[in-house]
Amino acid sequence: MGLRAKVSLAIAGMSVLVAALLGVLVHVRTAEATLDAARRAMDAELVDAVARHLEGQDTPLERGPVPAPLAAEVSRGTRATYLEGGRTLWAATTAGGEIVSLSRSYAGENAELARLDRTLLWSGLATAVLASALGWAVAGGLSRRIRAVASTAGRIAEGDLTARVGARGRDEVAAVGAALDRMADALRARLEAERRVTADIAHELRTPVAGLVASAGLLPPGRPSELVRESAAMLRRLVEDVLEVARLDASAEVPAREPRPVEALVRRAVAAAGVPGVEVVVARPEEGAVEVETDPRRVERIIANLVTNAARHGAPPVVVGVDGALVTVRDHGPGFPDELLATLRAYGPQRFVTGSAARGGGVGLGLTIAAGQARVIGAVLTFENAQGGGALVRLDLRESVRRAPG
């Protein structure tokens, strides 16, 4: 049940409760006032009848038995009135040594009270309906504002740091919206500062790293020289990856689209990855090659990163599947750890996060770059663990499929 319905029901319930309490109070006070007025009138009628009786005139006085409580009061020498069973009103006194009385039906007063109760009931129901409608309208505005705040928070969580609530007013919802906007401003400023620092550091490292690589190439042959050259090359790749992540974070990348067959892109990417033993499996090759309008360099970089990641963190064989415009990369290792898989599904790859020691070393930039490049070309990356073991990543290029004219 939504907030709108809850608020409306709460207001309706409170309206019914207040209407019921007021109805009971009005009923009780009206019944008391009606009975008091009837008793006064009956007592005045009794006094007049007794006076005429003493003068010898005909009167409606009765000399029969009266209700016991009334008789007990009259026996003490006083006039008294008594409502018997809520249906008959009595008035009695003593005259000439005997009890004389008057009685009449109380049905008229009961009918008036019944009409009053019906009026109060319908008035209470009408008030509850009106209050519920008013509550529905008010809660609708409140619900829309809360949904706007939740939607903005969702967009920020998905990476849109330009999303803002723009809340107005001074109530609690406006305060939450303003706090969310301030948080987004602070988060954006912090991420921008981190991106600039990362890019600046990577830029500063490019020159000395290039010199290190060149110097390593001049070392005499031997195992120590090979280790130095391998480490220098790895450091150079890391710096280039950090620079690429910084560019992707800046959202300044523009894809250069051109038509290419998906299978050809995949085979070029697998060759560029340089991972031995990778198998490319094409589903339904008899249907012909599927072409996509995309940025070939970025697609190849995505697939090469996925293959390299599978070979580094998983176990052979690494299988790359091509089914139309859907590309899958699967290894046969331990798969993604549960915590990492939950993070991948909720937020996508996070830099410098590899999940656990079970998936080997690394700095977590391969999947980050792949996800960033996929975002640039409008592709979709999904992560899961395959049945039978191993990590499975899908690259969906179906939005880029080249349609035949006409």
N, C-alpha and C positions, 0 to 999 in steps of 0.2 A: 504494500500500500504506500502510495506516494505521500510526500509532505502535504500537498494540496488537499488530498482526501482526509488526511489525519487532522489537519487544522480545521477543515470544514466540519468534520464529525465532532471534534472537541467543542467547537463553538455551538453546534447544534445541541450537543449533550448538556452543556452549561445552560443554554437557553431553556431547554426542557426542564432542567432541575430548578432554575430560578422561577420559571412560570408555574411549576408545580408547588413550590413553596409559597409563592404569592397567592396562588389559587386557594391553597389550604387556609392561609391566613385570612383572606377575604371571606371565604366561606364561613369560618368560625366567627369572625367579628360580625358578619351580616346575620348569621343565625342567632347570635346573642342579642343583637339589636332588635331583630324581628320579634324574638320571644319576649324581650323586655317591653316592647311597645304593645304586644298582644296582651300581656299580663296587666299592664296599666289600664288598657281599654276594658279588659274583663273586670278588673277591680272597680273601675268607675261605674260600669254597668251594674255590678252587684250592689254598690252603695245606693244607686238610684232605685233599683228594684226593692231593696229592703225598706227604704223610706216610703215608697208607695204602698208596700205591704203593710207597714205600720199604720198608714192612713186608711187602710181598708180597701185599697184598690186591687184590681186583678194584676198579677205579675207572673212572669215566667219562672219564678223561683220553684225549685224542686226540693222535696223533703225526703227523698229516698237516700239510700246509702251512698257514700262518697268513698274515693280511694283512701286506704288506710293512712298513708303519710299526710294527706290533706286533713283527715279527721283528727289526727294527732295534733296538728298545728292549731286547728279551730278549737279543740278542747281546752287550749290554754287561753282562750278568750280573745283571739286575734282573727282578723281576716287573712285569708291566704289564697294563693293561686297555685295550681299544680298542673304540669303537662304530663298526661298519662300515656306512656308508650309512644310518645311523639305524634300521636294522632288525635287526642282529645284534650282540650284545655278546660280546666275546672277553676271556679272561684267559689269560695264558701265562707260562711260566718254563722253566728248564732243569732237567733231572733225569737223572742218569746220562749226561751228555754230549749229550743230545738235547733238543729243544724239545717240551714237552708243553703242552696247552692245553685249555680248556673254552670252550664257546660255547652261547649260547641266544638265542631270539628276544626282541626288544625290543618286540614288538607290544602287550603288555599295558600297558607304560608309555606307548606312543604313544596307545593308546585312552584312557587316563586323561587325558592332556594334551588330547586332542580333546574329551572331555566337559567338561573345565575351560574350554576355549575357548568351547564352546557356552553354558555357564553365564555366562561373562563377557559374551558377546555379548547374550544375552537380558536380563541384568541391566543392561547399558549402555543398551539400547533402552528398557527400562522406566524407568530413571532419566531418560533424555532426554524421554520422554513426560510423566512426572510433573513434571519441571522446566519443560517447555513449558506444561503446564496451569497450574502455579503462576505462571509468567511471564505467561500470558494473563490470569489473575485480577489480578495486581498491576498489569500494564500497563493493564488495563481501568479500574481506579480512577484511575491517573495520567492516562489518556486523557480520562476524564470530567471531571477537574478542569481539564485544559488546554482542553477544549472549553467548559467553563463560563467560563473566562477569555476565550477568543476570542469567545464569545457576548456577554459583557458589553462587551467592547471594541467589537463591532459595534453594540450598542445605543447606546453612547456616541457612536460616529461618526454614527449616524442622528439624534442630538439628544436622546436620553434621558439627561440628566445625573443622573438619580436612580439609575441602574443601578449596582450595586456587586457585587463578587465575594464579599466576606465570607470571605476565605480564612482557614483555620485551619492550624496546624502551623508547622514551622520549616524545611521543605525549600525547594528552589528555586521550585517551583510556587507555594507560599504566598507567597514573597517577591515573585514577579511579580504575583500577585493583589493583594497589599497595595500595591505600587507603582502598579498601575493604579487602585486605589481612591483613593490620595492624589492621583494626577493628575486624576481626575474631580472630587475635592473642590476642588482648586486651579482647574481649568477652570471649574467651576460658579461659584465665588466671583468669579473674574475676569470672567466674562460677566455675572454679576449686577451687579457693580460698574459695568461698562461700560453696561449697560442703565439703571441708575439715573442715571449721569452723563448719558447721552443724553437720557433723559426729563426730567431736571432742567433741562438746557440748553434743550431744546425748550420746556418750560413757561415758563422765564424769557424766552424770545424771543417768546412769543405776544403779550404785551402791547405791547412796542415795535414789533413787526411790524404788529400791528393798527393802532397809531397811525400807522405809516409809510404803510400803505395808505390810511387815512383822510386823512392829510395830502396824499398824492399825488392824491387825488380833488379836492382844493381848488385844485390848480395851474391856472393859466390854460391854455386850449387851445394846442396846439402840439406839434411833434414831440418836443422834449425832455421835455415833460410826459408824453407817451405812453410814452416809453422808461422814465421813472421809474415810471409806473403799472404797466407790464408787468413790470419788475424786482421791484417790491414784491409784485405778485400771485404771481410765481414763487417769491419768498422765502417768502411765506405758505404756498403749497402744499408747499414743501419742509419747513417746520416741521411742518405737519399730517401729512405722510408720516412724518417722524421719530417723532412722537408715536404714530402708528399702529403703526409697527414696534416701538416700545418696549412698547406694550400687547400686541401679538402675542407678543413674546418672553417676556412675563410669564405667558403661558398662562392668562390670566384671562378670556379672551373666551368667551362662551356664545352659541351661535347661537339666533336666534328663528325657528323653523321654521314654514312654512306652505306649502300646496300652490300651485304656480304652473306654468303652461305654460312649457316651456323656450324655445320660439320667442319668446314675449312677453318673457321675461327678456333674451334676446339683443338684441332690437330696442330695448328700453329702454336697455340698456347701451351699444349703439352710438350711440344718440342722445345719451346723457349724455357720451360721450367727446368729441363735437364734432369728430370727424375727418371732413372731407369726402371723398366718393368711396368710402366703405366699402361693399362689396357683401355682402349677407346671402343665402346660398344654403341652402335647406331641401331636404334629401334626402327623397324619398317623402312629399310633403305630403298625398297622398291617404290615407295611413294615419291621419291625425288627429294632433292635438297630444299630445305626451307631457308628463305632469305629474310634477314632482318635489317631494318634501317637503323643503324646504331653507330657508335664510335668503336671501330675495330680495336684500336690500341687499348682502350679501357676494358673492353670485354676480354681481350687476351690477358691483360694484367690481372683481372679478377680470377679467371680460370687458373692461371699460372700460380697465383697466390694460394688458391684453394688446394691445388695439387701439391705444392710444396708443403703447405700446412699438414695435409693428410699424410705425406711421406715422413715428415719430421715428428709428428705427434702420434700417429697411428701405427699401423703395421701393414705390410703388404698382404695381398695385392691391392693396389690403388686402382679403382675402376672409375672411368669417366663415361657416363651415359649421355647419349644424345637422343631425345625423343621430340622431334619437331623443333620448337623453340624453347624446350625445357632441357637444361643441362644439370646433371647430378654428378657429384664427386663423393665417392665413398671409399673409406679405408676399412681394414678389418682388425683394428686395434681395440682398446678398451672403450672407445666412444667418449662422448662429452660427459664429464662429471655432472651430476644432477644440479648442483648449485650453478655451475657455468652455463648449463643448458637453460635453466630458468632465467638467468641474466640475459643470455642471447635472445631468448624469445621475447623478453619484456623490453629490453633496452638496446639490443644489438651488441656487436662486439665492442669491448672496452679496451683502450690501449693499455699496454703493460699488464694485461690480465691474461693468464694462460690456463687458469682453472685449478690445476693441482699438479703435483710432481708426477702423477700417473701419466700425464700427457707430455712429459719431457720438458726441455728447456725452451727458451725463446722469450721475446719481450711483448708478444701479443699485438704486433703491428700488422701482421699479414692479413688477418680477418678484418681489422679496422680499415685498412686500405681497400680491401675488397668491398666492404659494405659502403664505404664512401664513394667509390667509383660506381657501384650499382645505383646509388642514390642519384649521382650526376646523370646517368643515362636513362633513368626511369625504370630500371630493372628491380626485381625483388629477390632478396636472399632469405632463405629459411633454413633453420638448423634443427636437426633431430638425430636420434640414435636409430640406426637401422635394425630391423629384426634380424637376429642371428649375430649381432655384435657389430661394432664399428660406428664411426661418425658418418653422418650423411648430410651434405649441404646441397640445396637446390638453388639454381640460378634460373629465374623465370624471365625469359625475354619475349614472352608472347605479346606484350604491349607494343613491341617494336617490329612485329612481323610485317614484311612488305606485302601489301595487298596488290593484287593484279588490277590494272585500270579497268573501269567499267563495271 
